[in-house]
């Protein structure tokens, strides 16, 4: 390796390590709500930590051909780089499982295949310490690729392709906002691997995986902070931000409407059928709302069994049509689902009037009061024309 290539690789490695430190600190500092969310965050943190170790190992592996202490350091770096390569892919697969929610079927079979390929790669690395199949050092301690180096790259690339298959197979279960970055993550390191095979001496593969992680953080992991872990709609934090923004914009005449929605008899579902069934009921309720509203409509879980919807609606008549549509879709769900529970909603809705100068808390209190009155009447839609 020339000194020029060495300088490029060390520079890329330092840049990648800096990115990974930022990602770890950013994700580690966020609070989580439930164990399912923590597992997803835990896998992402483990993936970042694994990538950091491998980036350090890659920089150390560039010390070949240098005497003294550099010899064992370089050998150790190469071993870590090859041995832990499959772990990076497996951690990504586990993260996908939590992100997409796959626990069985084809996803489970893909997992077994990944573990088998990863074990094969690790065994190959161990054997190569004696056989020189993957890599070796000559008498001057200069690193060389072995005859099976390409096979090692192909194994890892196949593992990444299996992860890509996981996303494609379950694309209908992936939030459309996350589909493209999740699908792109395996492809970027694969392109990097081809470049590394073609251009000896430049660490394309590992550094490309770091940049892919950054994309996932920006477009998926970071956005999860605004998403309810169970239903996939926005959470209360995001609702407060969006409603405050809508109230500010209403000063320019752009009013909006909001509906607060409560699932009737939800406590009975939890008490009689169990909390897992209650969780399923919440997911189904979110599905009914998505079906009833435009794809760009803001839907959030307000808390417990309550949801809140923000709409670009300025007339009470239009708001009433939407609330009736939600109830009709709930009736269709109850007739066709075959679930052991029925979903019915109590709703309180209002169009925000800028002249009222209500703040967010006051407006939420208004639609909460309308919803509560509606629940006392037996459910349906409760409205006030202007707030």
C-alpha positions as CSV (number, residue, x, y, z in Angstrom):
1,X,0.0,0.0,0.0
2,X,1.3,3.4,-0.9
3,X,1.6,6.2,1.6
4,X,-1.1,8.1,-0.4
5,X,-3.6,5.2,0.0
6,X,-2.6,4.8,3.6
7,X,-3.4,8.5,4.2
8,X,-6.8,8.2,2.4
9,X,-7.8,5.1,4.5
10,X,-6.8,6.7,7.8
11,X,-8.6,9.9,6.9
12,X,-11.8,8.0,5.9
13,X,-11.5,5.9,9.1
14,X,-11.2,8.9,11.4
15,X,-14.2,10.5,9.6
16,X,-16.2,7.3,10.0
17,X,-15.4,7.0,13.7
18,X,-16.4,10.6,14.3
19,X,-19.8,9.9,12.6
20,X,-20.3,6.7,14.7
21,X,-19.4,8.6,17.9
22,X,-22.1,11.2,17.0
23,X,-24.7,8.5,16.2
24,X,-24.0,6.6,19.5
25,X,-24.3,9.7,21.6
26,X,-27.4,10.9,19.8
27,X,-29.3,7.6,20.1
28,X,-28.0,6.8,23.6
29,X,-29.2,10.1,25.0
30,X,-32.8,9.5,24.0
31,X,-35.3,8.0,26.4
32,X,-37.5,5.1,25.5
33,X,-41.0,4.1,26.4
34,X,-41.3,0.3,26.3
35,X,-39.1,-2.8,26.1
36,X,-40.0,-3.3,22.4
37,X,-38.7,0.2,21.6
38,X,-35.6,-0.3,23.8
39,X,-34.8,-3.5,21.9
40,X,-34.8,-1.7,18.6
41,X,-32.7,1.1,20.0
42,X,-30.4,-1.5,21.6
43,X,-29.8,-3.3,18.3
44,X,-29.1,0.0,16.6
45,X,-26.6,1.0,19.3
46,X,-24.9,-2.4,19.1
47,X,-24.7,-2.0,15.3
48,X,-23.1,1.4,15.8
49,X,-20.6,0.1,18.4
50,X,-19.7,-2.9,16.2
51,X,-19.1,-0.6,13.2
52,X,-16.9,1.6,15.4
53,X,-14.8,-1.3,16.5
54,X,-14.5,-2.5,12.9
55,X,-13.5,1.0,11.8
56,X,-10.7,1.2,14.4
57,X,-9.7,-2.3,13.4
58,X,-9.6,-1.3,9.7
59,X,-7.3,1.6,10.5
60,X,-5.0,-0.7,12.5
61,X,-5.0,-3.2,9.7
62,X,-3.4,-0.5,7.4
63,X,-0.2,-0.7,9.4
64,X,1.2,-3.7,7.4
65,X,4.8,-3.6,6.3
66,X,5.8,-1.5,9.4
67,X,8.1,-3.0,12.0
68,X,8.0,-3.3,15.7
69,X,4.7,-3.0,17.6
70,X,2.8,-2.4,14.3
71,X,3.2,-6.1,13.4
72,X,0.9,-7.6,16.1
73,X,-1.4,-4.6,16.0
74,X,-1.9,-5.0,12.2
75,X,-2.5,-8.7,12.5
76,X,-5.1,-8.2,15.3
77,X,-6.8,-5.5,13.3
78,X,-7.2,-7.8,10.3
79,X,-8.5,-10.6,12.4
80,X,-11.2,-8.4,14.0
81,X,-12.2,-7.0,10.6
82,X,-12.8,-10.4,9.1
83,X,-14.2,-12.2,12.1
84,X,-16.7,-9.5,13.1
85,X,-17.9,-8.7,9.6
86,X,-20.8,-11.1,9.8
87,X,-21.9,-9.8,13.2
88,X,-22.5,-6.4,11.7
89,X,-24.9,-7.9,9.2
90,X,-26.7,-10.0,11.8
91,X,-27.2,-6.9,14.1
92,X,-28.7,-5.1,11.1
93,X,-31.1,-8.1,10.6
94,X,-32.1,-8.0,14.2
95,X,-32.7,-4.3,14.0
96,X,-34.9,-4.9,11.0
97,X,-36.9,-7.5,12.8
98,X,-37.7,-5.0,15.6
99,X,-38.4,-2.2,13.1
100,X,-40.6,-4.2,10.8
101,X,-42.1,-6.5,13.5
102,X,-41.2,-9.8,12.0
103,X,-41.0,-12.8,14.3
104,X,-41.8,-15.9,12.2
105,X,-42.3,-17.3,8.7
106,X,-39.9,-16.3,6.0
107,X,-38.2,-13.7,8.2
108,X,-37.3,-16.4,10.7
109,X,-36.0,-18.7,7.9
110,X,-33.9,-15.8,6.5
111,X,-32.5,-15.4,10.0
112,X,-31.4,-19.0,10.2
113,X,-29.7,-18.7,6.8
114,X,-27.9,-15.5,8.0
115,X,-26.6,-17.3,11.1
116,X,-25.4,-20.2,9.1
117,X,-23.5,-18.0,6.6
118,X,-22.1,-15.9,9.5
119,X,-20.8,-19.1,11.2
120,X,-19.3,-20.3,7.9
121,X,-17.4,-17.0,7.6
122,X,-16.1,-17.1,11.1
123,X,-14.9,-20.7,10.7
124,X,-13.2,-19.7,7.5
125,X,-11.4,-16.8,9.2
126,X,-10.2,-19.1,12.0
127,X,-8.9,-21.8,9.6
128,X,-7.2,-19.1,7.4
129,X,-4.9,-18.2,10.3
130,X,-3.1,-21.4,9.3
131,X,-4.0,-22.0,5.7
132,X,-3.8,-18.3,4.4
133,X,-7.0,-18.8,2.5
134,X,-8.5,-15.4,3.2
135,X,-5.4,-13.3,3.7
136,X,-1.7,-13.6,4.8
137,X,1.4,-11.6,5.6
138,X,4.6,-12.1,3.7
139,X,8.1,-12.1,5.2
140,X,8.0,-8.3,5.3
141,X,4.7,-8.3,7.1
142,X,2.9,-6.9,4.1
143,X,-0.8,-7.9,3.9
144,X,-2.0,-9.9,0.8
145,X,-5.4,-11.2,-0.2
146,X,-5.7,-15.0,-0.1
147,X,-7.2,-17.2,-2.8
148,X,-10.6,-17.3,-1.0
149,X,-10.8,-13.5,-0.3
150,X,-13.5,-13.0,-2.9
151,X,-15.5,-15.9,-1.4
152,X,-15.5,-14.1,1.9
153,X,-16.8,-10.9,0.3
154,X,-19.5,-12.9,-1.5
155,X,-20.7,-14.5,1.7
156,X,-21.1,-11.1,3.4
157,X,-22.8,-9.7,0.3
158,X,-25.2,-12.6,0.3
159,X,-26.0,-11.9,3.9
160,X,-26.7,-8.3,3.0
161,X,-28.9,-9.5,0.1
162,X,-30.9,-11.7,2.5
163,X,-31.5,-8.5,4.7
164,X,-32.7,-6.8,1.5
165,X,-35.1,-9.7,0.9
166,X,-36.5,-9.2,4.4
167,X,-37.4,-5.6,3.6
168,X,-38.9,-6.5,0.2
169,X,-40.9,-9.5,1.5
170,X,-42.4,-7.3,4.3
171,X,-42.7,-4.0,2.4
172,X,-46.4,-3.8,3.1
173,X,-45.6,-3.8,6.8
174,X,-43.0,-1.1,6.6
175,X,-44.0,2.5,7.2
176,X,-43.7,4.1,3.7
177,X,-41.6,6.9,5.2
178,X,-39.0,4.3,6.1
179,X,-39.1,1.9,3.2
180,X,-36.5,3.6,0.9
181,X,-33.8,4.1,3.6
182,X,-34.3,0.6,5.0
183,X,-34.0,-0.9,1.5
184,X,-31.0,1.2,0.6
185,X,-29.0,0.2,3.7
186,X,-27.8,-3.2,2.4
187,X,-27.3,-1.9,-1.1
188,X,-24.7,0.8,-0.2
189,X,-22.2,-1.6,1.4
190,X,-22.7,-4.1,-1.4
191,X,-21.7,-1.4,-3.9
192,X,-18.8,-0.6,-1.6
193,X,-17.7,-4.2,-1.5
194,X,-17.6,-4.4,-5.3
195,X,-15.5,-1.3,-5.3
196,X,-13.2,-2.7,-2.7
197,X,-12.7,-5.9,-4.8
198,X,-12.0,-3.8,-7.8
199,X,-9.7,-1.3,-6.2
200,X,-7.2,-2.8,-3.9
201,X,-6.1,-0.7,-0.9
202,X,-9.1,1.6,-0.4
203,X,-11.6,0.8,2.4
204,X,-14.8,1.3,0.4
205,X,-16.9,-1.4,2.0
206,X,-16.7,-0.6,5.7
207,X,-16.9,3.2,5.2
208,X,-19.9,2.9,3.0
209,X,-21.7,0.9,5.7
210,X,-21.1,3.8,8.1
211,X,-22.6,6.3,5.7
212,X,-25.6,3.9,5.3
213,X,-26.0,3.9,9.1
214,X,-26.1,7.7,9.0
215,X,-28.9,7.6,6.4
216,X,-30.9,5.2,8.6
217,X,-30.4,7.4,11.6
218,X,-31.6,10.5,9.8
219,X,-34.6,9.0,8.0
220,X,-35.6,6.2,10.3
221,X,-34.2,6.0,13.8
222,X,-34.4,9.7,14.5
223,X,-37.9,9.9,13.2
224,X,-38.9,7.0,15.5
225,X,-38.6,9.5,18.4
226,X,-41.8,11.1,17.0
227,X,-43.6,7.8,16.4
228,X,-45.7,5.7,18.8
229,X,-44.0,2.4,19.3
230,X,-47.1,0.3,19.0
231,X,-49.5,1.8,16.5
232,X,-47.0,3.5,14.1
233,X,-48.8,6.8,14.2
234,X,-47.2,9.9,15.7
235,X,-46.8,10.3,19.5
236,X,-48.0,12.9,21.9
237,X,-44.6,14.8,21.7
238,X,-45.1,15.3,17.9
239,X,-48.8,16.1,18.4
240,X,-48.0,19.0,20.7
241,X,-45.4,20.4,18.2
242,X,-47.7,20.1,15.2
243,X,-50.8,21.6,17.0
244,X,-48.8,24.6,18.3
245,X,-47.5,25.2,14.8
246,X,-51.1,24.9,13.4
247,X,-52.3,27.5,15.9
248,X,-49.5,29.9,15.0
249,X,-50.3,29.6,11.3
250,X,-54.0,30.2,12.0
251,X,-53.1,33.8,12.6
252,X,-52.7,34.1,8.8
253,X,-56.2,32.8,8.2
254,X,-55.2,29.1,7.7
255,X,-57.4,27.5,10.2
256,X,-57.6,23.8,11.0
257,X,-59.8,21.2,12.8
258,X,-59.0,18.5,15.3
259,X,-60.8,15.3,16.5
260,X,-60.1,13.6,19.8
261,X,-61.0,9.9,19.6
262,X,-61.5,7.5,22.4
263,X,-62.0,3.7,22.1
264,X,-65.2,2.8,23.9
265,X,-65.0,0.0,26.5
266,X,-61.3,-0.4,25.9
267,X,-60.6,-1.3,29.6
268,X,-63.0,-4.2,29.2
269,X,-61.0,-5.5,26.3
270,X,-57.8,-5.4,28.3
271,X,-59.4,-6.9,31.5
272,X,-61.2,-9.7,29.8
273,X,-59.0,-10.6,26.8
274,X,-55.6,-9.5,28.1
275,X,-53.1,-6.8,27.3
276,X,-51.7,-8.4,24.1
277,X,-55.3,-8.3,22.6
278,X,-55.6,-4.8,23.9
279,X,-52.5,-3.9,22.0
280,X,-53.9,-5.5,18.8
281,X,-57.1,-3.4,19.3
282,X,-55.0,-0.2,19.4
283,X,-53.3,-1.2,16.2
284,X,-56.6,-2.0,14.5
285,X,-58.0,1.4,15.7
286,X,-55.0,3.2,14.1
287,X,-55.7,1.2,11.0
288,X,-59.3,2.3,10.8
289,X,-58.2,5.9,11.2
290,X,-55.7,5.6,8.4
291,X,-58.3,4.0,6.1
292,X,-60.8,6.8,6.9
293,X,-58.4,9.7,6.3
294,X,-56.2,11.0,3.6
295,X,-52.6,9.7,3.5
296,X,-51.2,13.1,4.5
297,X,-53.5,13.5,7.5
298,X,-51.8,13.9,10.8
299,X,-52.7,11.1,13.2
300,X,-51.3,10.8,16.7
301,X,-51.8,8.6,19.8
302,X,-52.8,11.1,22.4
303,X,-52.4,8.6,25.3
304,X,-53.7,5.3,26.4
305,X,-56.7,4.4,24.1
306,X,-57.1,8.0,22.8
307,X,-56.0,9.3,19.4
308,X,-56.0,12.8,18.0
309,X,-56.3,13.8,14.3
310,X,-55.4,17.2,12.8
311,X,-57.2,18.2,9.6
312,X,-57.0,20.9,7.0
313,X,-60.7,21.5,7.4
314,X,-62.3,24.9,7.9
315,X,-66.1,24.0,7.9
316,X,-68.0,22.1,10.5
317,X,-70.0,20.2,7.8
318,X,-66.8,18.7,6.4
319,X,-65.6,17.7,9.8
320,X,-68.8,16.0,10.5
321,X,-68.5,14.0,7.2
322,X,-65.1,12.8,8.3
323,X,-66.3,11.7,11.7
324,X,-69.2,9.8,10.2
325,X,-66.8,8.1,7.8
326,X,-64.6,6.9,10.8
327,X,-67.7,5.4,12.5
328,X,-68.8,3.7,9.3
329,X,-65.4,2.2,8.8
330,X,-65.4,1.0,12.4
331,X,-68.7,-0.7,11.7
332,X,-67.3,-2.4,8.6
333,X,-64.3,-3.6,10.6
334,X,-66.5,-5.1,13.3
335,X,-68.6,-6.9,10.7
336,X,-65.7,-8.4,8.8
337,X,-62.7,-8.8,11.2
338,X,-63.6,-11.9,13.1
339,X,-61.8,-10.4,16.1
340,X,-63.0,-11.2,19.7
341,X,-63.7,-7.5,20.3
342,X,-65.7,-4.7,18.7
343,X,-64.3,-1.2,18.1
344,X,-66.5,1.8,18.7
345,X,-65.4,5.4,19.1
346,X,-66.4,8.4,21.0
347,X,-65.2,11.6,19.3
348,X,-65.0,15.3,20.0
349,X,-64.2,17.6,17.1
350,X,-63.9,21.3,16.5
351,X,-62.7,23.8,13.9
352,X,-60.2,26.1,15.5
353,X,-61.2,29.8,15.3
354,X,-58.2,32.2,15.4
355,X,-60.3,34.9,17.0
356,X,-60.7,32.8,20.1
357,X,-56.9,33.0,20.7
358,X,-57.0,29.7,22.4
359,X,-53.7,28.1,23.2
360,X,-53.0,24.4,22.6
361,X,-54.0,23.3,26.1
362,X,-57.3,25.2,25.9
363,X,-58.1,23.8,22.5
364,X,-57.3,20.2,23.6
365,X,-59.5,20.7,26.7
366,X,-62.3,21.8,24.4
367,X,-62.3,18.8,22.2
368,X,-61.7,16.6,25.2
369,X,-64.9,18.0,26.8
370,X,-66.8,17.4,23.6
371,X,-65.6,13.8,23.4
372,X,-66.5,13.2,27.1
373,X,-70.0,14.5,26.6
374,X,-70.3,12.4,23.5
375,X,-69.2,9.3,25.4
376,X,-71.9,10.0,28.1
377,X,-74.5,10.0,25.2
378,X,-73.3,6.6,24.1
379,X,-70.6,7.4,21.5
380,X,-70.5,8.7,18.0
381,X,-69.5,12.3,17.1
382,X,-69.6,15.3,19.3
383,X,-69.0,18.7,17.6
384,X,-68.7,22.4,18.1
385,X,-68.7,24.5,14.9
386,X,-66.0,27.0,16.0
387,X,-63.5,27.0,18.8
